[in-house]
């Protein structure tokens, strides 16, 4: 006879998903227990005839004292609500694809690494590049060699270069991605510095990396899929602030937090903005990054649209940051005349004003990326500073 028990968490947390699914049907725990018995009879499973014993197992799951039921009760829960086990319990151990028996998901990681190079250095890169296609503002692109992915550098004549590094990952948990992300950032910046120095012949030190994740194959369903995409937009939520990112203990701790957040479906942050379309995509932007999952690949945004948006956003962010640094150093900002405040005013319009044939999805994406990057106030401040400087203020 099945006991219904499997893993018991150290600190019980209510399974809000299971409770919500039951109450949405208007069922009591006793009514669900009767459903379990009927399913058991139909599938020839050894479900207890003592309905109070079955109610007890349901109660333990809902209270969280049983984190994941055993195989028979797991099947009963899934059959009763016609959902995948991960949607109800969020466990990371479903035997699907990986060598160790854990389900995996596939994600394309886009790293954007900007650097203010100056006009002379960007001209040197431009001499080795070709005009980039499908970009919002004219720029040039040159390929870069990378041992684990594909990479390019994009340069704009106002003095900014953005390295774009693309890596395809297949991982069993978001916690593992969070640890990989934290560990890979300094490595990626150091590599980008060397590539830019080789192209320009001058010293380059990049300051930050911004990531966008394109979830091409999910392992979650329902509300847990939405929660997973939220976490992809800000993976650092899974990591302790002062913990090393390259240890087994770090990944295990991150996966524990992941289990709790996926189970509770309670991932919020003030800067987290949705821009997906129901039935088409699930998408979120935050200060930390952007995540996108095409639910319907034929109706969703194309990945190049998101990449083009981020490339120009990061290029202008870097340019306005250079102006900000000059202002904060107590100097009147100095930029090439053709890329002064009138140029930035035109860029602000290009970034913020909808195009006549722009789709609603594209509009929502652009608004979310701009708002969470806080680029608009930086543009306004840079325009004001350049106008004052030009006027002799």
C-alpha positions in Angstrom: 0.0 0.0 0.0 1.4 3.4 -1.0 2.0 5.8 1.9 2.0 8.9 -0.4 5.3 10.1 1.2 8.4 11.1 -0.6 10.7 14.0 0.1 9.9 16.1 3.2 11.2 19.6 3.3 13.2 21.0 6.2 10.7 23.8 6.6 7.2 23.1 5.3 5.8 25.6 2.8 2.2 25.4 1.5 1.8 24.1 -2.1 -0.3 27.1 -3.3 -0.5 25.7 -6.8 -2.2 22.4 -5.7 -4.5 24.3 -3.4 -5.5 26.7 -6.1 -6.2 24.0 -8.6 -8.4 22.2 -6.2 -10.4 25.2 -5.1 -10.9 26.4 -8.7 -12.8 23.2 -9.3 -14.8 23.9 -6.1 -13.6 20.7 -4.6 -13.0 20.0 -0.9 -10.1 17.8 0.1 -12.6 14.9 0.6 -14.0 15.5 -2.9 -10.5 15.3 -4.3 -9.8 12.1 -2.3 -12.9 10.5 -3.9 -11.5 11.6 -7.3 -8.2 9.9 -6.5 -10.1 6.7 -5.6 -12.0 6.8 -8.9 -8.8 7.4 -10.8 -7.1 4.6 -8.9 -10.0 2.2 -9.8 -9.8 3.1 -13.4 -6.1 2.8 -13.7 -5.9 -0.2 -11.3 -3.7 1.6 -8.8 -3.7 0.5 -5.1 -5.4 3.6 -3.7 -6.6 3.2 -0.1 -10.4 2.5 0.3 -10.2 4.5 3.5 -11.1 8.0 2.3 -9.7 9.6 5.4 -6.3 8.1 4.7 -6.4 9.6 1.2 -7.5 13.0 2.6 -4.5 12.9 4.9 -2.1 12.5 2.0 -3.8 15.4 0.1 -3.5 17.6 3.3 0.2 16.7 3.7 0.9 17.8 0.1 -1.1 21.1 0.4 0.5 21.9 3.8 3.9 21.2 2.3 4.9 18.5 4.8 5.1 16.3 1.8 7.0 18.3 -0.8 6.7 15.7 -3.6 4.4 12.6 -3.3 5.5 9.1 -4.3 5.0 7.8 -7.8 1.4 6.6 -7.4 0.1 9.8 -5.7 2.1 11.9 -8.2 0.2 10.2 -11.0 -3.1 10.8 -9.2 -2.5 14.5 -8.8 -1.5 14.8 -12.5 -4.5 12.8 -13.7 -7.0 14.7 -11.5 -5.9 18.1 -12.8 -4.5 17.1 -16.2 -1.2 18.8 -15.7 2.5 18.0 -15.7 4.1 17.1 -12.4 6.4 20.1 -12.6 3.5 22.4 -12.7 2.2 21.1 -9.4 5.4 20.4 -7.5 8.2 22.2 -9.3 10.8 19.5 -8.6 13.9 19.5 -10.6 14.4 15.7 -10.8 12.1 14.6 -13.5 14.0 12.0 -15.7 13.8 13.6 -19.2 17.0 14.5 -21.0 20.2 14.9 -19.0 22.8 12.2 -18.2 22.0 12.4 -14.5 18.3 12.0 -15.1 17.2 15.6 -14.6 15.0 17.5 -17.0 16.8 20.2 -19.0 15.8 23.4 -20.8 17.5 25.1 -23.7 18.4 28.8 -23.6 20.3 31.1 -26.0 22.4 33.5 -23.9 23.1 36.9 -25.4 25.8 39.0 -23.6 26.1 42.7 -24.6 29.4 44.2 -23.5 29.7 47.9 -24.3 32.8 50.1 -24.3 33.4 53.8 -25.1 36.3 53.6 -27.6 36.3 57.2 -29.0 36.0 58.1 -32.6 39.5 57.2 -33.7 39.3 53.7 -32.3 35.8 53.0 -33.7 37.1 54.1 -37.1 39.9 51.5 -36.8 37.3 48.8 -36.1 35.1 50.1 -38.9 38.0 49.7 -41.4 37.9 46.0 -40.6 34.1 45.7 -40.5 31.1 45.6 -42.8 27.8 47.5 -42.6 25.5 45.8 -40.1 22.0 44.7 -41.3 18.6 45.0 -39.5 19.9 47.7 -37.1 17.9 50.7 -36.0 20.8 53.2 -36.5 23.6 52.7 -39.0 26.6 50.8 -37.6 29.3 48.4 -38.6 29.9 44.8 -37.6 33.0 42.6 -37.4 33.1 38.9 -36.4 35.2 37.8 -33.3 36.6 34.4 -32.5 35.2 32.8 -29.4 35.9 29.3 -28.1 32.3 28.6 -26.8 30.0 30.6 -28.9 29.6 33.1 -31.7 30.6 36.8 -31.3 30.7 40.1 -33.1 31.5 43.7 -32.3 29.2 46.5 -33.5 30.6 50.0 -33.7 28.9 53.4 -34.1 30.6 56.6 -35.3 29.9 58.4 -32.1 32.6 56.3 -30.5 30.9 53.3 -28.9 31.5 49.6 -29.5 29.3 46.8 -28.2 30.5 43.2 -28.2 27.7 40.7 -28.7 28.4 37.2 -27.5 25.9 34.3 -28.2 26.1 31.0 -26.3 23.7 28.1 -26.5 23.1 26.3 -23.2 21.2 23.2 -22.0 20.9 23.2 -18.3 18.9 21.3 -15.6 18.1 24.3 -13.4 17.9 28.0 -13.2 20.2 27.9 -10.2 22.9 26.4 -12.5 22.4 29.3 -15.0 22.6 31.9 -12.2 25.9 30.5 -11.0 27.3 30.2 -14.6 26.2 33.8 -15.3 28.0 35.2 -12.3 31.1 33.2 -13.0 31.1 34.0 -16.8 30.7 37.8 -16.5 34.3 38.7 -15.5 35.6 36.1 -18.0 33.5 37.5 -20.8 34.6 41.1 -20.0 38.3 40.1 -19.9 37.9 38.4 -23.3 36.1 41.4 -24.8 38.8 43.7 -23.5 41.5 41.7 -25.3 39.5 41.5 -28.6 38.8 45.3 -28.6 42.4 46.1 -27.7 43.6 43.9 -30.6 41.3 45.7 -33.0 42.0 49.3 -31.8 45.6 49.1 -30.6 44.6 50.9 -27.4 43.9 49.8 -23.9 40.2 49.0 -23.3 38.5 48.1 -20.0 34.8 47.3 -20.2 32.6 48.0 -17.2 29.6 45.8 -17.3 27.7 43.0 -19.1 23.9 43.0 -19.9 22.3 39.6 -20.6 19.2 38.6 -22.6 18.0 35.0 -22.5 15.9 33.5 -25.2 14.2 30.4 -23.8 14.0 28.2 -26.8 12.8 25.0 -25.0 11.2 25.0 -21.6 10.9 22.3 -19.0 8.1 24.0 -17.1 4.4 24.5 -17.9 1.6 26.8 -16.7 2.2 29.2 -14.0 5.6 27.7 -13.3 6.8 28.6 -16.8 5.8 32.2 -16.2 7.8 32.2 -12.9 10.8 30.6 -14.6 10.9 33.3 -17.3 10.7 36.0 -14.5 13.7 34.4 -12.9 15.6 34.3 -16.2 15.3 38.1 -16.3 17.0 38.4 -12.9 18.9 35.2 -12.1 20.9 36.8 -9.3 17.8 36.5 -7.1 18.8 32.8 -6.7 22.3 33.6 -5.3 23.5 34.8 -2.0 25.2 38.2 -2.4 28.6 37.2 -1.0 28.7 33.6 -2.1 31.3 32.2 -4.6 29.7 31.4 -7.9 31.8 28.4 -8.9 31.1 25.9 -6.2 28.8 22.9 -6.0 27.4 24.3 -2.7 26.5 27.6 -4.6 24.5 25.7 -7.2 22.7 23.5 -4.6 21.8 26.5 -2.6 20.5 28.3 -5.7 18.4 25.3 -6.7 16.9 25.2 -3.2 15.7 28.8 -3.6 14.5 28.0 -7.1 12.4 25.1 -5.9 10.7 27.4 -3.3 10.1 30.2 -5.8 8.7 27.9 -8.5 6.4 26.2 -6.0 5.1 29.5 -4.5 5.0 31.3 -7.9 5.9 34.5 -6.0 8.7 36.3 -8.0 8.3 40.0 -8.0 10.6 43.1 -8.1 9.8 46.7 -8.5 11.8 46.9 -11.8 10.4 43.7 -13.3 8.1 44.5 -16.3 6.2 42.0 -18.5 6.0 42.6 -22.3 4.7 39.2 -23.5 1.4 38.5 -25.3 -0.9 35.8 -24.0 -0.7 32.7 -26.1 2.2 34.1 -28.1 5.1 34.8 -25.8 6.2 35.1 -22.2 8.6 38.0 -21.7 10.1 40.1 -18.9 12.6 42.9 -18.7 14.4 44.1 -15.6 17.4 46.2 -14.6 19.4 42.9 -14.5 18.4 41.7 -18.0 15.7 40.5 -20.4 14.1 37.1 -20.9 11.9 35.9 -23.7 10.1 32.6 -24.4 8.2 32.3 -27.8 5.1 30.2 -27.0 4.1 30.4 -30.7 7.2 30.8 -32.8 5.2 31.8 -35.9 3.5 34.7 -34.1 6.1 35.8 -31.6 8.9 38.4 -32.0 12.0 37.3 -33.9 15.2 37.0 -31.9 16.9 39.6 -34.2 14.3 42.2 -33.1 15.2 41.8 -29.5 18.9 41.8 -30.3 18.7 45.0 -32.4 16.8 46.8 -29.6 19.4 45.8 -27.0 22.4 46.7 -29.2 21.2 50.3 -29.7 20.0 50.6 -26.1 23.4 49.6 -24.7 25.3 51.7 -27.3 23.4 54.8 -26.3 23.5 53.9 -22.6 27.3 53.7 -22.9 27.5 57.0 -24.8 25.4 59.0 -22.4 27.3 57.4 -19.5 30.5 58.9 -21.0 28.8 62.3 -21.1 27.7 61.8 -17.5 31.2 61.0 -16.4 32.5 64.2 -17.9 29.8 66.2 -16.2 30.4 64.6 -12.8 34.2 65.4 -13.2 33.2 69.0 -13.3 33.9 69.6 -17.0 31.7 70.7 -19.8 31.1 67.6 -21.9 33.0 67.4 -25.2 31.6 65.3 -28.0 31.9 65.5 -31.8 29.6 68.3 -33.1 27.5 66.0 -35.3 26.8 63.7 -32.3 25.8 66.4 -29.8 22.4 67.2 -28.3 20.6 67.3 -31.6 21.8 63.8 -32.5 20.7 62.6 -29.1 17.3 64.2 -29.5 16.9 62.3 -32.7 18.0 59.1 -31.0 15.5 59.6 -28.2 12.8 59.9 -30.8 14.0 56.7 -32.6 14.0 54.8 -29.4 10.8 56.1 -27.9 8.4 56.9 -30.8 6.4 54.0 -32.4 6.9 53.3 -36.1 3.8 53.4 -38.3 4.0 49.7 -39.1 5.4 48.6 -35.8 3.6 45.6 -34.2 2.1 45.9 -30.7 4.6 43.2 -29.5 7.5 45.2 -30.8 6.2 48.4 -29.2 5.8 46.6 -25.8 9.3 45.2 -26.0 10.8 48.6 -26.7 9.0 50.3 -23.9 9.9 47.6 -21.4 13.6 47.6 -22.3 13.9 51.4 -22.3 12.0 51.7 -19.0 14.0 49.1 -17.1 17.3 50.2 -18.5 16.5 53.8 -17.2 17.9 55.1 -20.5 15.3 57.8 -21.0 16.4 60.0 -18.0 20.0 59.5 -19.0 19.2 60.8 -22.5 17.4 63.8 -21.1 20.3 64.6 -18.8 22.8 64.3 -21.5 20.8 66.5 -23.9 20.5 69.2 -21.2 24.2 69.0 -20.4 25.2 69.3 -24.0 22.8 72.2 -24.7 24.1 74.1 -21.7 27.7 73.5 -22.7 27.0 74.7 -26.3 25.2 77.8 -24.9 28.2 78.6 -22.7 26.4 77.7 -19.5 
